[in-house]
Amino acid sequence: FGPTTPAAAESRVSTRSANPFDDDDDDDDDERPPSPPTRLSSVEHVSDLLDAVQEHAPALREFDAEELEQLAADATHVRFEKGETVIYEGEAATFWAVLLEGSLDVHLGDDDTPIASRGVGSVLGEASLFGGGLRNASLKAGADGSLALMLYEDLERLRASDRRLAAKVTTELARVTATRNCEAEGKSID
């Protein structure tokens, strides 16, 4: 599954599209400044960040250090600045992510008032994996930060190479989605 060294990870990331935030289906690129994901740090650094947010991330608590390192090897570390929109409502969904640093505000439609906020350890973009291919909300940075991003196609590759870990990831992402859906309806998942 994926590269095992920082150099191999670097070369793999450079073969990806320049910007997974851009769906290339529209001509409004002038409204969205390009913010291409780049490997900003080594696989070990991303793994360390994932490990550090584990206490804040229920979805990551069941993963051991080796599994986190394996996921980090295929993740892209993306930095964002306060005010930047990281996910656009209605865009094609291509990735899920874990918020490593900073905060993101959840917005619906054109309303500038956030309906919720996501902090360190939050899983993002998982609902579209199960519920369809379009984002159901926009996420705007409330503070500078970073996230570890994994393309849906990387999850498919993981499924082919390590079915156990892929099943574990999928189960945890489904748990996050179910919990959020229940909370939105005022119910408990228990």
Disulfide bonds with the S-S distance in Angstrom:
none
